[in-house]
Amino acid sequence: MNEKTPFEKSSSDSVYSLRNVSLFETIYGKNLISIGGFDSVEYMFSDLETKNLNALDIGFGLGGIAFYLAKNHQMKISGVEVHPWMVKYAYENAPKDIAPQLSFAVYDDQGQIPYHAESFDMVYSKGVLNHVRDKASLFQQVNTVLKPAGLFVITDWIFPQSAPNNAGPLVHETQESYRQVLQNAGFHEISFRNDSKMFLGYVQDLLKNLEKCKMTITQEYGEDLFSGIWNQHQDLIKDIQNDRKFSMRILAKKSAH
Ligand SMILES: C[S@@+](CC[C@H](N)C(=O)[O-])C[C@H]1O[C@@H](n2cnc3c(N)ncnc32)[C@H](O)[C@@H]1O
C-alpha cells in the first residue's frame, strides 16, 4: 500500500506546512491534525487522573490538544515539535485565558527535548509516533523528563505484522515491538487498549464532514487532493474493519525510584 499522504507531492514537500492549516482544520477540527476531534482527546484520557497535572505534548501540531487539556482539565502543558512555525502558530492561536499554562518549543540543536529531567507528571502524544523511526532515543528522553512514577500516554496505529522492510513514511510497529522499545527505555506497567471501534466511528464521521466540505476543499486545493484524502480515509476504514491496522491507546509508567 502506498502510504504517501495525498497532501505530499514529493518527499521534500512536507505535509506539515503552514499553507495546509485551513485544510487540516476543515478535516480534523479547530487546531487539530489528527482523527477524532476533541471526543478522541477526551477518550484518550478517560480513565486517567489529569487535573492540574504538568504534562508534555510530543508533536503538538497546531496546539489544539494542549489548549483543550489546559482549559478543560486545568493542566499545565508544554509541547515539543520538529517544525518551528508550529511553535509560533501555537503561541499566536492559544486562547488568552490559558496562555500562562502553556509553553511550546522545538528540539534543541542536539535533537533533545528542551526541558529539564523530572519536569513532568505525564508525557502524551497523539497521532505522532508512527512518524518516528528512532523511538528508542525519543522514549529514553521521555523517560528522563518524566518525574518518578510519571505516565507516558500514547495514541498510535499498531499493525499485526511489521512491514517487509519498514521503508514507507509511516513506521509499522506491532504491539510486541512497541512493548520492547518502551521496556528498553525503562518503562514498565505497559498496557494497550484497542480503540479501533471508536476510531472507525471517528473516520466515518470525518468522511461525512468531508462530503459536506467537498466544494470548499476542491476550490482551494483542487479535485485530486480532495479525492486523495477521500480515498485514504476509505482505505483506513477497510484496514480497521479487516484488522490490518489497530488504533491503540498505550500506557507506560516510569519506575517510582
Ligand atoms: C498527525 S500530526 C498530529 C498533531 C497533534 N498531535 C494533533 O493530534 O493534532 C503529527 C505531528 O507530529 C509532528 N512530528 C513528527 N515527528 C515528530 C517528532 N519526532 N517529534 C515531535 N513531533 C513530531 C509533526 O510535525 C506533526 O505536527
The ligand as an SDF file (V2000), in Angstrom:
LIG
                    3D

 27 29  0  0  0  0  0  0  0  0999 V2000
   -0.7380   13.9200   12.6210 C   0  0  0  0  0  0  0  0  0  0  0  0
    0.0530   15.3320   13.3100 S   0  0  0  0  0  0  0  0  0  0  0  0
   -0.6280   15.3420   14.9540 C   0  0  0  0  0  0  0  0  0  0  0  0
   -0.5330   16.6650   15.6330 C   0  0  0  0  0  0  0  0  0  0  0  0
   -1.2230   16.7250   17.0020 C   0  0  0  0  0  0  0  0  0  0  0  0
   -0.7050   15.7240   17.9010 N   0  0  0  0  0  0  0  0  0  0  0  0
   -2.7170   16.5540   16.8490 C   0  0  0  0  0  0  0  0  0  0  0  0
   -3.2120   15.4590   17.1890 O   0  0  0  0  0  0  0  0  0  0  0  0
   -3.3700   17.4960   16.3880 O   0  0  0  0  0  0  0  0  0  0  0  0
    1.6930   14.7380   13.5490 C   0  0  0  0  0  0  0  0  0  0  0  0
    2.6360   15.7840   14.1580 C   0  0  0  0  0  0  0  0  0  0  0  0
    3.8230   15.1240   14.5670 O   0  0  0  0  0  0  0  0  0  0  0  0
    4.9120   16.0150   14.3770 C   0  0  0  0  0  0  0  0  0  0  0  0
    6.1380   15.2110   14.4410 N   0  0  0  0  0  0  0  0  0  0  0  0
    6.6570   14.3650   13.5240 C   0  0  0  0  0  0  0  0  0  0  0  0
    7.7820   13.7840   14.0000 N   0  0  0  0  0  0  0  0  0  0  0  0
    7.9510   14.2600   15.2700 C   0  0  0  0  0  0  0  0  0  0  0  0
    8.9300   14.0570   16.2880 C   0  0  0  0  0  0  0  0  0  0  0  0
    9.9730   13.2510   16.1210 N   0  0  0  0  0  0  0  0  0  0  0  0
    8.7850   14.7280   17.4550 N   0  0  0  0  0  0  0  0  0  0  0  0
    7.7400   15.5660   17.6540 C   0  0  0  0  0  0  0  0  0  0  0  0
    6.8040   15.8060   16.7250 N   0  0  0  0  0  0  0  0  0  0  0  0
    6.9130   15.1650   15.5450 C   0  0  0  0  0  0  0  0  0  0  0  0
    4.5750   16.6820   13.0550 C   0  0  0  0  0  0  0  0  0  0  0  0
    5.2760   17.8930   12.8950 O   0  0  0  0  0  0  0  0  0  0  0  0
    3.0780   16.8870   13.2000 C   0  0  0  0  0  0  0  0  0  0  0  0
    2.7670   18.1250   13.7660 O   0  0  0  0  0  0  0  0  0  0  0  0
  1  2  1  0
  2  3  1  0
  2 10  1  0
  3  4  1  0
  4  5  1  0
  5  6  1  0
  5  7  1  0
  7  8  2  0
  7  9  1  0
 10 11  1  0
 11 12  1  0
 11 26  1  0
 12 13  1  0
 13 14  1  0
 13 24  1  0
 14 15  1  0
 14 23  1  0
 15 16  2  0
 16 17  1  0
 17 18  1  0
 17 23  2  0
 18 19  1  0
 18 20  2  0
 20 21  1  0
 21 22  2  0
 22 23  1  0
 24 25  1  0
 24 26  1  0
 26 27  1  0
M  CHG  2   2   1   9  -1
M  END
$$$$
